[in-house]
């Protein structure tokens, strides 16, 4: 059983190490403004996730900012509970829309998002999450869900 606990500022170095294991070619995460959780299997971290509020055309929405499952815990169904955990926090903050994006070849992530009620959307310059340099670039799928 994975025990999800809010991360503290002291956990930033741990999350950075976990993120580097899960996404070795990505830039390190930005901690400011994000709400982090770590999933623990006893004393060992198994996964982590974060969300943050962002603006979409003047409306605050919850952005599934970062999330990763360590290699030894992959395939155990942890992504969907992490989505639901963050959605509950978003609802508690009064948000009514959750958004995220995936790599276009991330079939497992896309299946999980669809199973949780997410649908693709076409980003605009004010709603893109993957950066203006990536807007319209093949390789990213943007997702949204009404909460």
C-alpha positions, 0 to 999 in steps of 0.5 A: 500500500502506497502512503501519499504524504505532502512534501515539505521544503526539506524534500526538494532534494529528494524529489529532484533525485526521483525526478532525475531517475524518472526523466533523465533528459528533462530539465529539473522541476521548479518547486515554487508554486507547486504542491508536491506529494510523495508516495511512500512504500514503507520507508522507500519513495515509490512515486511523486507528483505535483500540481499548481494553479495556472491561468488559461485565458484568464481562468484559474485551472489546476495543472498536473505539473509533474509526476513520476513512478520509480522504475521498481514500482511501475506497472502497479497502477500508481498514476491514476491514484496520483491523478485523483489525489491532485484532482481532490486538492484542486477541487478543494481550492475551488478549481473546476478544470484540470489540465496536463500534457503528455508525450504523443508516444506515452500510450500508458499515460494517455490510457490512464488519462482517458480512463480518468475522464480526460479529453484532448484539446488543441492549445492556443498561445494562452493555454499551451502548457508545453511552452510556446516553443512547443505550441503545435509541435508534433509530439505533445497531446494536451488534456483537460477534465472538468472537475 
